[in-house]
Amino acid sequence: MEVAFIISSILLISYSLLAVYDGVYLHLYKYLLYQHKESRFEHFTHTIRAFLFTGILISLFINIENNDLFLFGCVLIVTDIITLLIDVYVEKDSRQFMGGLPRWEYMIHLFVNGFHFAAIAVFLVIKIDFDSKGIRLVKNFQQIESFGIFRFIAINLLPGAIVISLLHILVYSSKFKYYFNKIQLKCC
């Protein structure tokens, strides 16, 4: 289990770094997806996924010992997969204004989602125990040293996940959009 928590931690960090680059810099700052009529629905799917990730962080990774929240987190994972499928389906039409999705961004999407779901899959291997008596959800991880690191990482990702989720909604506000665009001019 030590190694599994370390692997899940690395995957979670990798996902988060790439997701910030892709979801904040590329989608919100560089391409301004929320401002283009044809990409608004794609932005909406990204908004849903941002909130789902926040919920997955809380229900699966942070409150790891609460099995009721774990089951709720599993529902969030299924919802995330469905939302991802919708996002991928609309992406071709959504990016018409820029001549389609660049290949390099498509590759980033593969890595982002690969890291995201791999972190979840490794965690599920840790949490779900199959034995001769059936399936049981492991509750106590306190004796595992790398669990503390994993939980620390998840807790520290939570504020950023909340801010990014809210940012995806705030860009719909004309007043916020005005100030957000001013910041962009001063930045890069």
N, CA, C and O atoms as a DFTB+ gen file, in Angstrom:
752 C
 N C O
     1  1       0.813      -1.209       0.000
     2  2       0.000       0.000       0.000
     3  2       0.847       1.258       0.000
     4  3       0.438       2.290      -0.533
     5  1       2.037       1.173       0.604
     6  2       2.938       2.329       0.619
     7  2       3.166       2.845      -0.795
     8  3       2.981       4.028      -1.080
     9  1       3.566       1.942      -1.661
    10  2       3.900       2.309      -3.039
    11  2       2.662       2.833      -3.773
    12  3       2.756       3.780      -4.554
    13  1       1.523       2.228      -3.528
    14  2       0.295       2.659      -4.193
    15  2      -0.063       4.096      -3.807
    16  3      -0.476       4.877      -4.665
    17  1       0.089       4.455      -2.531
    18  2      -0.186       5.836      -2.117
    19  2       0.813       6.799      -2.752
    20  3       0.441       7.905      -3.143
    21  1       2.065       6.393      -2.857
    22  2       3.079       7.246      -3.490
    23  2       2.743       7.447      -4.972
    24  3       2.798       8.567      -5.479
    25  1       2.396       6.359      -5.658
    26  2       2.035       6.455      -7.077
    27  2       0.807       7.338      -7.255
    28  3       0.785       8.198      -8.136
    29  1      -0.208       7.137      -6.435
    30  2      -1.414       7.951      -6.529
    31  2      -1.101       9.423      -6.258
    32  3      -1.676      10.310      -6.890
    33  1      -0.199       9.679      -5.325
    34  2       0.213      11.058      -5.024
    35  2       0.878      11.705      -6.235
    36  3       0.566      12.842      -6.589
    37  1       1.788      10.983      -6.859
    38  2       2.490      11.505      -8.045
    39  2       1.504      11.766      -9.174
    40  3       1.582      12.791      -9.852
    41  1       0.582      10.839      -9.371
    42  2      -0.427      11.015     -10.423
    43  2      -1.336      12.203     -10.138
    44  3      -1.686      12.953     -11.049
    45  1      -1.718      12.375      -8.883
    46  2      -2.590      13.486      -8.494
    47  2      -1.895      14.832      -8.710
    48  3      -2.511      15.780      -9.198
    49  1      -0.627      14.914      -8.350
    50  2       0.140      16.151      -8.568
    51  2       0.308      16.409     -10.066
    52  3       0.134      17.536     -10.530
    53  1       0.645      15.369     -10.813
    54  2       0.822      15.515     -12.265
    55  2      -0.463      15.995     -12.918
    56  3      -0.451      16.897     -13.756
    57  1      -1.576      15.380     -12.521
    58  2      -2.875      15.805     -13.046
    59  2      -3.119      17.278     -12.734
    60  3      -3.495      18.051     -13.616
    61  1      -2.908      17.657     -11.500
    62  2      -3.223      19.017     -11.066
    63  2      -2.398      20.062     -11.811
    64  3      -2.925      21.098     -12.218
    65  1      -1.119      19.794     -11.988
    66  2      -0.266      20.749     -12.701
    67  2      -0.697      20.906     -14.157
    68  3      -0.816      22.023     -14.660
    69  1      -0.927      19.787     -14.823
    70  2      -1.366      19.856     -16.218
    71  2      -2.768      20.450     -16.352
    72  3      -3.050      21.172     -17.308
    73  1      -3.641      20.148     -15.396
    74  2      -5.013      20.669     -15.434
    75  2      -5.022      22.184     -15.272
    76  3      -5.824      22.866     -15.910
    77  1      -4.146      22.720     -14.432
    78  2      -4.068      24.174     -14.276
    79  2      -3.583      24.802     -15.586
    80  3      -4.128      25.811     -16.034
    81  1      -2.572      24.210     -16.187
    82  2      -2.070      24.737     -17.461
    83  2      -3.158      24.680     -18.532
    84  3      -3.415      25.666     -19.222
    85  1      -3.786      23.527     -18.662
    86  2      -4.796      23.342     -19.708
    87  2      -6.084      24.103     -19.400
    88  3      -6.587      24.855     -20.234
    89  1      -6.607      23.901     -18.200
    90  2      -7.923      24.437     -17.855
    91  2      -7.954      25.917     -17.548
    92  3      -8.952      26.589     -17.809
    93  1      -6.872      26.430     -16.996
    94  2      -6.854      27.853     -16.644
    95  2      -6.129      28.653     -17.733
    96  3      -6.699      29.567     -18.329
    97  1      -4.870      28.295     -17.980
    98  2      -4.110      29.094     -18.947
    99  2      -4.675      28.977     -20.364
   100  3      -5.015      29.988     -20.978
   101  1      -4.777      27.754     -20.886
   102  2      -5.222      27.595     -22.277
   103  2      -6.695      27.925     -22.456
   104  3      -7.044      28.725     -23.324
   105  1      -7.567      27.322     -21.651
   106  2      -9.011      27.467     -21.867
   107  2      -9.552      28.827     -21.439
   108  3     -10.357      29.425     -22.152
   109  1      -9.118      29.318     -20.285
   110  2      -9.676      30.578     -19.785
   111  2      -8.892      31.800     -20.240
   112  3      -9.477      32.848     -20.512
   113  1      -7.579      31.673     -20.323
   114  2      -6.750      32.846     -20.613
   115  2      -6.411      32.982     -22.099
   116  3      -6.703      34.008     -22.713
   117  1      -5.806      31.963     -22.665
   118  2      -5.322      32.067     -24.042
   119  2      -6.452      31.994     -25.069
   120  3      -6.537      32.853     -25.947
   121  1      -7.314      30.990     -24.976
   122  2      -8.358      30.791     -25.977
   123  2      -9.700      31.408     -25.605
   124  3     -10.582      31.526     -26.456
   125  1      -9.865      31.803     -24.348
   126  2     -11.107      32.433     -23.880
   127  2     -12.342      31.653     -24.332
   128  3     -13.264      32.222     -24.917
   129  1     -12.353      30.360     -24.061
   130  2     -13.437      29.496     -24.541
   131  2     -14.811      29.991     -24.125
   132  3     -15.773      29.844     -24.878
   133  1     -14.915      30.562     -22.961
   134  2     -16.203      31.022     -22.450
   135  2     -16.761      32.196     -23.259
   136  3     -17.951      32.495     -23.154
   137  1     -15.927      32.869     -24.064
   138  2     -16.385      34.025     -24.834
   139  2     -16.844      33.671     -26.247
   140  3     -17.481      34.491     -26.908
   141  1     -16.535      32.482     -26.710
   142  2     -16.896      32.084     -28.060
   143  2     -18.191      31.280     -28.025
   144  3     -18.326      30.309     -27.281
   145  1     -19.130      31.713     -28.845
   146  2     -20.451      31.080     -28.855
   147  2     -20.355      29.568     -29.037
   148  3     -21.015      28.806     -28.329
   149  1     -19.522      29.137     -29.998
   150  2     -19.443      27.709     -30.297
   151  2     -18.730      26.893     -29.214
   152  3     -18.846      25.667     -29.196
   153  1     -18.005      27.546     -28.323
   154  2     -17.292      26.789     -27.286
   155  2     -17.880      26.966     -25.886
   156  3     -17.306      26.472     -24.915
   157  1     -18.990      27.646     -25.765
   158  2     -19.600      27.848     -24.442
   159  2     -20.040      26.534     -23.801
   160  3     -19.893      26.348     -22.593
   161  1     -20.576      25.627     -24.608
   162  2     -20.994      24.351     -24.026
   163  2     -19.779      23.548     -23.559
   164  3     -19.838      22.877     -22.528
   165  1     -18.680      23.614     -24.312
   166  2     -17.445      22.954     -23.857
   167  2     -16.995      23.560     -22.538
   168  3     -16.595      22.837     -21.625
   169  1     -17.058      24.881     -22.434
   170  2     -16.694      25.528     -21.168
   171  2     -17.617      25.052     -20.038
   172  3     -17.173      24.847     -18.908
   173  1     -18.891      24.882     -20.353
   174  2     -19.842      24.384     -19.359
   175  2     -19.433      22.984     -18.868
   176  3     -19.493      22.706     -17.670
   177  1     -19.017      22.108     -19.792
   178  2     -18.574      20.766     -19.371
   179  2     -17.310      20.857     -18.516
   180  3     -17.140      20.081     -17.577
   181  1     -16.427      21.799     -18.837
   182  2     -15.227      21.993     -18.022
   183  2     -15.599      22.492     -16.625
   184  3     -14.978      22.111     -15.633
   185  1     -16.609      23.339     -16.561
   186  2     -17.077      23.850     -15.267
   187  2     -17.619      22.701     -14.418
   188  3     -17.303      22.594     -13.234
   189  1     -18.428      21.855     -15.025
   190  2     -18.966      20.693     -14.302
   191  2     -17.818      19.812     -13.808
   192  3     -17.819      19.381     -12.655
   193  1     -16.847      19.544     -14.668
   194  2     -15.733      18.679     -14.287
   195  2     -14.876      19.308     -13.190
   196  3     -14.330      18.592     -12.350
   197  1     -14.751      20.627     -13.187
   198  2     -13.990      21.295     -12.125
   199  2     -14.679      21.067     -10.775
   200  3     -14.023      20.762      -9.779
   201  1     -15.996      21.217     -10.753
   202  2     -16.735      20.973      -9.512
   203  2     -16.708      19.489      -9.126
   204  3     -16.616      19.152      -7.946
   205  1     -16.788      18.619     -10.116
   206  2     -16.711      17.177      -9.824
   207  2     -15.362      16.821      -9.221
   208  3     -15.300      16.019      -8.290
   209  1     -14.279      17.403      -9.734
   210  2     -12.963      17.120      -9.170
   211  2     -12.893      17.583      -7.715
   212  3     -12.333      16.892      -6.864
   213  1     -13.462      18.752      -7.437
   214  2     -13.493      19.234      -6.054
   215  2     -14.232      18.231      -5.167
   216  3     -13.776      17.909      -4.070
   217  1     -15.369      17.743      -5.646
   218  2     -16.133      16.740      -4.890
   219  2     -15.382      15.431      -4.734
   220  3     -15.454      14.799      -3.680
   221  1     -14.666      15.015      -5.764
   222  2     -13.878      13.781      -5.689
   223  2     -12.733      13.944      -4.693
   224  3     -12.431      13.030      -3.926
   225  1     -12.108      15.103      -4.711
   226  2     -11.049      15.365      -3.726
   227  2     -11.580      15.198      -2.305
   228  3     -10.968      14.528      -1.473
   229  1     -12.724      15.815      -2.043
   230  2     -13.294      15.791      -0.694
   231  2     -13.786      14.393      -0.325
   232  3     -13.442      13.870       0.735
   233  1     -14.585      13.792      -1.197
   234  2     -15.257      12.537      -0.839
   235  2     -14.352      11.313      -0.904
   236  3     -14.536      10.372      -0.133
   237  1     -13.395      11.311      -1.795
   238  2     -12.532      10.136      -1.935
   239  2     -11.191      10.322      -1.237
   240  3     -10.813       9.532      -0.372
   241  1     -10.482      11.371      -1.623
   242  2      -9.090      11.506      -1.210
   243  2      -8.895      12.121       0.168
   244  3      -7.953      11.750       0.869
   245  1      -9.745      13.040       0.576
   246  2      -9.555      13.706       1.872
   247  2     -10.282      12.952       2.988
   248  3      -9.679      12.646       4.017
   249  1     -11.551      12.653       2.799
   250  2     -12.337      11.930       3.811
   251  2     -12.269      10.433       3.532
   252  3     -13.292       9.762       3.396
   253  1     -11.070       9.938       3.451
   254  2     -10.788       8.581       3.004
   255  2     -11.404       7.515       3.915
   256  3     -11.660       6.396       3.471
   257  1     -11.637       7.851       5.165
   258  2     -12.137       6.849       6.107
   259  2     -13.660       6.829       6.198
   260  3     -14.218       6.004       6.921
   261  1     -14.335       7.713       5.486
   262  2     -15.799       7.778       5.509
   263  2     -16.340       7.004       4.308
   264  3     -16.291       7.488       3.178
   265  1     -16.849       5.816       4.557
   266  2     -17.309       4.963       3.461
   267  2     -18.578       5.475       2.776
   268  3     -18.795       5.199       1.597
   269  1     -19.419       6.219       3.504
   270  2     -20.597       6.802       2.858
   271  2     -20.169       7.851       1.826
   272  3     -20.701       7.898       0.717
   273  1     -19.215       8.677       2.203
   274  2     -18.692       9.667       1.251
   275  2     -17.972       8.979       0.097
   276  3     -18.006       9.463      -1.034
   277  1     -17.320       7.852       0.377
   278  2     -16.640       7.098      -0.673
   279  2     -17.639       6.676      -1.754
   280  3     -17.363       6.814      -2.946
   281  1     -18.780       6.171      -1.342
   282  2     -19.794       5.750      -2.306
   283  2     -20.314       6.945      -3.106
   284  3     -20.560       6.830      -4.307
   285  1     -20.479       8.074      -2.453
   286  2     -20.859       9.306      -3.149
   287  2     -19.768       9.696      -4.150
   288  3     -20.061      10.107      -5.272
   289  1     -18.513       9.562      -3.729
   290  2     -17.391       9.848      -4.623
   291  2     -17.388       8.963      -5.852
   292  3     -17.011       9.405      -6.938
   293  1     -17.806       7.711      -5.691
   294  2     -17.900       6.790      -6.841
   295  2     -18.952       7.266      -7.833
   296  3     -18.775       7.140      -9.045
   297  1     -20.056       7.819      -7.309
   298  2     -21.085       8.393      -8.178
   299  2     -20.501       9.603      -8.927
   300  3     -20.777       9.799     -10.111
   301  1     -19.700      10.401      -8.232
   302  2     -19.062      11.556      -8.873
   303  2     -18.104      11.110      -9.980
   304  3     -18.008      11.766     -11.017
   305  1     -17.398      10.003      -9.765
   306  2     -16.480       9.478     -10.781
   307  2     -17.250       9.084     -12.038
   308  3     -16.838       9.420     -13.149
   309  1     -18.348       8.383     -11.871
   310  2     -19.161       7.978     -13.022
   311  2     -19.692       9.222     -13.743
   312  3     -19.677       9.281     -14.973
   313  1     -20.157      10.204     -12.985
   314  2     -20.641      11.456     -13.573
   315  2     -19.518      12.163     -14.320
   316  3     -19.747      12.731     -15.388
   317  1     -18.312      12.133     -13.772
   318  2     -17.147      12.741     -14.407
   319  2     -16.835      12.057     -15.739
   320  3     -16.526      12.726     -16.724
   321  1     -16.915      10.747     -15.768
   322  2     -16.652      10.002     -17.008
   323  2     -17.687      10.372     -18.079
   324  3     -17.338      10.595     -19.238
   325  1     -18.944      10.433     -17.683
   326  2     -20.010      10.801     -18.627
   327  2     -19.792      12.230     -19.141
   328  3     -19.940      12.494     -20.334
   329  1     -19.444      13.136     -18.241
   330  2     -19.192      14.530     -18.628
   331  2     -17.987      14.626     -19.562
   332  3     -17.996      15.401     -20.519
   333  1     -16.957      13.837     -19.281
   334  2     -15.782      13.806     -20.162
   335  2     -16.166      13.334     -21.564
   336  3     -15.715      13.905     -22.557
   337  1     -16.987      12.308     -21.646
   338  2     -17.427      11.807     -22.953
   339  2     -18.169      12.894     -23.734
   340  3     -17.960      13.053     -24.937
   341  1     -19.018      13.626     -23.059
   342  2     -19.747      14.727     -23.702
   343  2     -18.766      15.802     -24.148
   344  3     -18.874      16.319     -25.260
   345  1     -17.808      16.142     -23.288
   346  2     -16.795      17.149     -23.601
   347  2     -16.006      16.762     -24.853
   348  3     -15.811      17.586     -25.746
   349  1     -15.563      15.528     -24.916
   350  2     -14.792      15.055     -26.064
   351  2     -15.646      15.093     -27.333
   352  3     -15.160      15.443     -28.408
   353  1     -16.905      14.734     -27.195
   354  2     -17.799      14.705     -28.352
   355  2     -17.994      16.103     -28.953
   356  3     -18.010      16.249     -30.175
   357  1     -18.143      17.125     -28.109
   358  2     -18.414      18.476     -28.620
   359  2     -17.151      19.261     -28.965
   360  3     -17.235      20.327     -29.576
   361  1     -16.003      18.757     -28.588
   362  2     -14.769      19.527     -28.727
   363  2     -14.445      19.891     -30.176
   364  3     -13.976      21.000     -30.433
   365  1     -14.678      19.000     -31.115
   366  2     -14.362      19.286     -32.520
   367  2     -15.131      20.515     -33.017
   368  3     -14.540      21.424     -33.599
   369  1     -16.431      20.541     -32.790
   370  2     -17.246      21.680     -33.228
   371  2     -16.945      22.927     -32.397
   372  3     -17.013      24.049     -32.899
   373  1     -16.616      22.722     -31.137
   374  2     -16.367      23.814     -30.214
   375  2     -15.140      24.633     -30.603
   376  3     -15.082      25.832     -30.331
   377  1     -14.177      24.002     -31.226
   378  2     -12.925      24.687     -31.549
   379  2     -12.837      25.150     -33.003
   380  3     -11.741      25.423     -33.494
   381  1     -13.965      25.240     -33.692
   382  2     -13.982      25.700     -35.089
   383  2     -13.379      27.095     -35.216
   384  3     -12.703      27.387     -36.203
   385  1     -13.616      27.957     -34.230
   386  2     -13.136      29.342     -34.308
   387  2     -11.618      29.436     -34.364
   388  3     -11.078      30.460     -34.783
   389  1     -10.930      28.394     -33.951
   390  2      -9.459      28.406     -33.965
   391  2      -8.898      27.357     -34.917
   392  3      -7.727      26.988     -34.825
   393  1      -9.732      26.882     -35.822
   394  2      -9.272      25.903     -36.796
   395  2      -9.167      24.491     -36.251
   396  3      -8.457      23.656     -36.812
   397  1      -9.863      24.223     -35.170
   398  2      -9.849      22.898     -34.553
   399  2      -8.889      22.835     -33.375
   400  3      -8.132      23.770     -33.111
   401  1      -8.940      21.728     -32.687
   402  2      -8.081      21.504     -31.525
   403  2      -6.672      21.166     -31.993
   404  3      -6.488      20.216     -32.754
   405  1      -5.661      21.936     -31.546
   406  2      -4.285      21.614     -31.944
   407  2      -3.875      20.231     -31.421
   408  3      -4.296      19.820     -30.339
   409  1      -3.061      19.528     -32.189
   410  2      -2.634      18.182     -31.779
   411  2      -1.945      18.185     -30.430
   412  3      -2.179      17.298     -29.610
   413  1      -1.096      19.176     -30.192
   414  2      -0.371      19.207     -28.927
   415  2      -1.330      19.384     -27.752
   416  3      -1.086      18.849     -26.671
   417  1      -2.431      20.139     -27.954
   418  2      -3.403      20.281     -26.861
   419  2      -4.198      18.987     -26.687
   420  3      -4.571      18.622     -25.572
   421  1      -4.448      18.313     -27.780
   422  2      -5.106      17.013     -27.702
   423  2      -4.250      16.051     -26.872
   424  3      -4.773      15.288     -26.060
   425  1      -2.938      16.095     -27.081
   426  2      -2.027      15.231     -26.301
   427  2      -2.047      15.623     -24.821
   428  3      -2.004      14.758     -23.945
   429  1      -2.112      16.923     -24.548
   430  2      -2.207      17.367     -23.150
   431  2      -3.487      16.815     -22.527
   432  3      -3.474      16.361     -21.383
   433  1      -4.590      16.850     -23.275
   434  2      -5.854      16.315     -22.762
   435  2      -5.736      14.825     -22.449
   436  3      -6.274      14.352     -21.449
   437  1      -5.035      14.093     -23.303
   438  2      -4.825      12.663     -23.031
   439  2      -4.060      12.452     -21.732
   440  3      -4.432      11.608     -20.916
   441  1      -2.988      13.223     -21.539
   442  2      -2.204      13.085     -20.318
   443  2      -2.982      13.542     -19.081
   444  3      -2.960      12.872     -18.049
   445  1      -3.669      14.685     -19.187
   446  2      -4.441      15.199     -18.052
   447  2      -5.461      14.162     -17.591
   448  3      -5.535      13.831     -16.407
   449  1      -6.238      13.658     -18.534
   450  2      -7.262      12.688     -18.161
   451  2      -6.664      11.345     -17.774
   452  3      -7.208      10.650     -16.917
   453  1      -5.562      10.976     -18.389
   454  2      -4.872       9.743     -17.993
   455  2      -4.394       9.810     -16.556
   456  3      -4.614       8.880     -15.780
   457  1      -3.735      10.913     -16.196
   458  2      -3.266      11.084     -14.810
   459  2      -4.443      11.123     -13.841
   460  3      -4.394      10.530     -12.763
   461  1      -5.500      11.829     -14.238
   462  2      -6.686      11.971     -13.390
   463  2      -7.296      10.604     -13.055
   464  3      -7.494      10.265     -11.888
   465  1      -7.583       9.841     -14.089
   466  2      -8.242       8.556     -13.858
   467  2      -7.287       7.486     -13.333
   468  3      -7.721       6.558     -12.651
   469  1      -6.005       7.602     -13.638
   470  2      -5.030       6.668     -13.065
   471  2      -4.910       6.892     -11.558
   472  3      -4.829       5.931     -10.794
   473  1      -4.899       8.161     -11.126
   474  2      -4.843       8.455      -9.682
   475  2      -6.058       7.854      -8.981
   476  3      -5.943       7.278      -7.900
   477  1      -7.214       7.996      -9.606
   478  2      -8.439       7.438      -9.039
   479  2      -8.371       5.917      -9.020
   480  3      -8.724       5.293      -8.019
   481  1      -7.917       5.311     -10.123
   482  2      -7.858       3.844     -10.213
   483  2      -6.911       3.267      -9.163
   484  3      -7.240       2.282      -8.503
   485  1      -5.744       3.874      -9.008
   486  2      -4.798       3.387      -7.993
   487  2      -5.413       3.523      -6.609
   488  3      -5.281       2.628      -5.774
   489  1      -6.088       4.645      -6.366
   490  2      -6.736       4.821      -5.071
   491  2      -7.808       3.768      -4.838
   492  3      -7.928       3.245      -3.730
   493  1      -8.591       3.449      -5.867
   494  2      -9.633       2.431      -5.718
   495  2      -9.026       1.065      -5.388
   496  3      -9.619       0.286      -4.643
   497  1      -7.863       0.779      -5.933
   498  2      -7.165      -0.472      -5.607
   499  2      -6.780      -0.488      -4.131
   500  3      -6.812      -1.540      -3.493
   501  1      -6.423       0.650      -3.597
   502  2      -6.070       0.758      -2.177
   503  2      -7.312       0.600      -1.305
   504  3      -7.286      -0.113      -0.302
   505  1      -8.382       1.258      -1.685
   506  2      -9.582       1.359      -0.844
   507  2     -10.456       0.105      -0.866
   508  3     -11.058      -0.240       0.151
   509  1     -10.534      -0.576      -2.000
   510  2     -11.421      -1.732      -2.128
   511  2     -10.608      -3.005      -1.946
   512  3      -9.626      -3.245      -2.649
   513  1     -11.036      -3.804      -0.998
   514  2     -10.331      -5.058      -0.699
   515  2     -11.238      -6.236      -1.052
   516  3     -12.346      -6.369      -0.533
   517  1     -10.739      -7.083      -1.944
   518  2     -11.456      -8.298      -2.322
   519  2     -10.815      -9.454      -1.566
   520  3      -9.605      -9.663      -1.661
   521  1     -11.610     -10.198      -0.822
   522  2     -11.093     -11.395      -0.153
   523  2     -12.122     -12.522      -0.266
   524  3     -13.134     -12.379      -0.952
   525  1     -11.862     -13.620       0.398
   526  2     -12.751     -14.785       0.279
   527  2     -14.154     -14.514       0.834
   528  3     -15.104     -15.215       0.485
   529  1     -14.285     -13.503       1.691
   530  2     -15.587     -13.166       2.268
   531  2     -16.365     -12.171       1.414
   532  3     -17.533     -11.895       1.688
   533  1     -15.725     -11.637       0.389
   534  2     -16.394     -10.682      -0.487
   535  2     -15.605      -9.398      -0.622
   536  3     -14.375      -9.391      -0.568
   537  1     -16.333      -8.321      -0.797
   538  2     -15.732      -7.005      -0.983
   539  2     -15.875      -6.210       0.313
   540  3     -16.934      -6.189       0.939
   541  1     -14.789      -5.567       0.691
   542  2     -14.869      -4.689       1.865
   543  2     -14.104      -3.417       1.568
   544  3     -13.121      -3.427       0.828
   545  1     -14.566      -2.317       2.156
   546  2     -13.892      -1.037       1.991
   547  2     -12.948      -0.822       3.163
   548  3     -13.363      -0.836       4.322
   549  1     -11.681      -0.625       2.851
   550  2     -10.669      -0.409       3.887
   551  2     -10.900       0.966       4.486
   552  3     -11.125       1.940       3.768
   553  1     -10.842       1.038       5.822
   554  2     -11.130       2.297       6.513
   555  2      -9.895       2.933       7.137
   556  3      -9.737       4.152       7.078
   557  1      -9.032       2.142       7.725
   558  2      -7.942       2.685       8.528
   559  2      -6.622       2.612       7.775
   560  3      -6.118       1.530       7.474
   561  1      -6.075       3.782       7.478
   562  2      -4.799       3.869       6.776
   563  2      -3.735       4.567       7.627
   564  3      -2.644       4.859       7.136
   565  1      -4.042       4.831       8.883
   566  2      -3.150       5.613       9.736
   567  2      -1.755       5.003       9.889
   568  3      -0.780       5.735      10.061
   569  1      -1.648       3.685       9.830
   570  2      -0.359       3.034      10.015
   571  2       0.522       3.119       8.769
   572  3       1.700       2.764       8.827
   573  1      -0.017       3.575       7.664
   574  2       0.734       3.664       6.413
   575  2       1.326       5.067       6.296
   576  3       0.601       6.060       6.233
   577  1       2.648       5.125       6.268
   578  2       3.349       6.404       6.287
   579  2       2.997       7.283       5.085
   580  3       2.771       8.482       5.247
   581  1       2.948       6.706       3.893
   582  2       2.692       7.505       2.689
   583  2       1.248       8.000       2.612
   584  3       0.944       8.889       1.816
   585  1       0.351       7.433       3.432
   586  2      -1.027       7.915       3.474
   587  2      -1.061       9.371       3.924
   588  3      -1.815      10.171       3.371
   589  1      -0.256       9.720       4.920
   590  2      -0.213      11.098       5.421
   591  2       0.214      12.076       4.338
   592  3      -0.334      13.174       4.239
   593  1       1.181      11.686       3.533
   594  2       1.649      12.535       2.433
   595  2       0.538      12.690       1.395
   596  3       0.261      13.794       0.926
   597  1      -0.090      11.569       1.044
   598  2      -1.183      11.579       0.070
   599  2      -2.304      12.503       0.531
   600  3      -2.787      13.331      -0.241
   601  1      -2.708      12.363       1.764
   602  2      -3.812      13.178       2.302
   603  2      -3.410      14.654       2.372
   604  3      -4.223      15.538       2.102
   605  1      -2.151      14.912       2.735
   606  2      -1.623      16.279       2.779
   607  2      -1.714      16.923       1.394
   608  3      -2.130      18.074       1.263
   609  1      -1.323      16.175       0.372
   610  2      -1.390      16.675      -1.009
   611  2      -2.837      16.976      -1.386
   612  3      -3.125      18.040      -1.934
   613  1      -3.748      16.049      -1.099
   614  2      -5.156      16.235      -1.448
   615  2      -5.743      17.455      -0.741
   616  3      -6.461      18.245      -1.354
   617  1      -5.442      17.606       0.537
   618  2      -5.958      18.758       1.296
   619  2      -5.424      20.064       0.718
   620  3      -6.157      21.049       0.629
   621  1      -4.154      20.078       0.326
   622  2      -3.564      21.301      -0.209
   623  2      -3.989      21.606      -1.637
   624  3      -3.850      22.742      -2.089
   625  1      -4.504      20.616      -2.354
   626  2      -5.054      20.861      -3.689
   627  2      -6.474      21.434      -3.615
   628  3      -6.943      22.061      -4.565
   629  1      -7.148      21.217      -2.497
   630  2      -8.556      21.619      -2.373
   631  2      -8.793      23.120      -2.574
   632  3      -9.688      23.473      -3.343
   633  1      -8.044      24.025      -1.927
   634  2      -8.318      25.459      -2.161
   635  2      -8.192      25.845      -3.636
   636  3      -9.017      26.600      -4.151
   637  1      -7.176      25.335      -4.309
   638  2      -7.012      25.636      -5.729
   639  2      -8.156      25.084      -6.558
   640  3      -8.624      25.738      -7.490
   641  1      -8.611      23.877      -6.222
   642  2      -9.732      23.275      -6.949
   643  2     -10.995      24.105      -6.775
   644  3     -11.765      24.278      -7.720
   645  1     -11.205      24.613      -5.581
   646  2     -12.386      25.460      -5.319
   647  2     -12.278      26.763      -6.102
   648  3     -13.247      27.193      -6.728
   649  1     -11.107      27.393      -6.071
   650  2     -10.911      28.659      -6.784
   651  2     -11.113      28.468      -8.290
   652  3     -11.765      29.288      -8.937
   653  1     -10.560      27.399      -8.843
   654  2     -10.699      27.143     -10.279
   655  2     -12.159      26.856     -10.639
   656  3     -12.640      27.297     -11.683
   657  1     -12.855      26.124      -9.784
   658  2     -14.284      25.869     -10.017
   659  2     -15.066      27.177     -10.059
   660  3     -15.881      27.401     -10.953
   661  1     -14.804      28.029      -9.084
   662  2     -15.504      29.316      -9.028
   663  2     -15.115      30.214     -10.197
   664  3     -15.956      30.931     -10.739
   665  1     -13.852      30.176     -10.584
   666  2     -13.381      30.971     -11.711
   667  2     -14.122      30.597     -12.993
   668  3     -14.443      31.463     -13.807
   669  1     -14.390      29.304     -13.165
   670  2     -15.131      28.845     -14.346
   671  2     -16.545      29.440     -14.387
   672  3     -17.104      29.645     -15.464
   673  1     -17.111      29.713     -13.222
   674  2     -18.447      30.323     -13.175
   675  2     -18.350      31.849     -13.271
   676  3     -19.157      32.486     -13.949
   677  1     -17.374      32.420     -12.600
   678  2     -17.252      33.880     -12.561
   679  2     -17.021      34.496     -13.934
   680  3     -17.418      35.637     -14.166
   681  1     -16.385      33.761     -14.854
   682  2     -16.134      34.343     -16.177
   683  2     -17.436      34.589     -16.951
   684  3     -17.420      35.263     -17.981
   685  1     -18.554      34.054     -16.467
   686  2     -19.850      34.338     -17.085
   687  2     -20.382      35.711     -16.669
   688  3     -21.251      36.269     -17.339
   689  1     -19.869      36.249     -15.579
   690  2     -20.298      37.556     -15.092
   691  2     -19.587      38.648     -15.900
   692  3     -18.361      38.643     -16.012
   693  1     -20.358      39.575     -16.459
   694  2     -19.754      40.617     -17.290
   695  2     -18.796      41.507     -16.488
   696  3     -17.763      41.934     -17.004
   697  1     -19.137      41.780     -15.251
   698  2     -18.268      42.618     -14.416
   699  2     -16.948      41.899     -14.138
   700  3     -15.878      42.496     -14.253
   701  1     -17.022      40.619     -13.773
   702  2     -15.800      39.850     -13.519
   703  2     -14.995      39.699     -14.808
   704  3     -13.771      39.823     -14.798
   705  1     -15.681      39.434     -15.909
   706  2     -15.020      39.255     -17.209
   707  2     -14.231      40.512     -17.585
   708  3     -13.131      40.422     -18.130
   709  1     -14.800      41.681     -17.290
   710  2     -14.128      42.947     -17.581
   711  2     -12.785      43.019     -16.845
   712  3     -11.758      43.327     -17.449
   713  1     -12.800      42.735     -15.549
   714  2     -11.565      42.786     -14.755
   715  2     -10.611      41.646     -15.115
   716  3      -9.393      41.826     -15.122
   717  1     -11.166      40.485     -15.409
   718  2     -10.348      39.338     -15.807
   719  2      -9.603      39.653     -17.108
   720  3      -8.434      39.297     -17.253
   721  1     -10.265      40.309     -18.041
   722  2      -9.624      40.694     -19.302
   723  2      -8.556      41.758     -19.088
   724  3      -7.538      41.755     -19.780
   725  1      -8.771      42.671     -18.139
   726  2      -7.750      43.680     -17.823
   727  2      -6.492      43.027     -17.262
   728  3      -5.376      43.420     -17.601
   729  1      -6.678      42.037     -16.407
   730  2      -5.530      41.313     -15.835
   731  2      -4.758      40.628     -16.947
   732  3      -3.527      40.600     -16.920
   733  1      -5.455      40.082     -17.910
   734  2      -4.818      39.376     -19.016
   735  2      -3.916      40.302     -19.822
   736  3      -2.836      39.897     -20.253
   737  1      -4.346      41.524     -20.024
   738  2      -3.527      42.455     -20.795
   739  2      -2.215      42.770     -20.087
   740  3      -1.186      42.940     -20.741
   741  1      -2.239      42.848     -18.769
   742  2      -1.038      43.173     -18.004
   743  2      -0.113      41.961     -17.890
   744  3       1.102      42.100     -17.749
   745  1      -0.695      40.809     -17.951
   746  2       0.087      39.588     -17.763
   747  2       0.853      39.241     -19.026
   748  3       1.703      40.016     -19.465
   749  1       0.581      38.142     -19.589
   750  2       1.374      37.541     -20.670
   751  2       0.981      38.092     -22.001
   752  3       1.545      37.700     -23.023
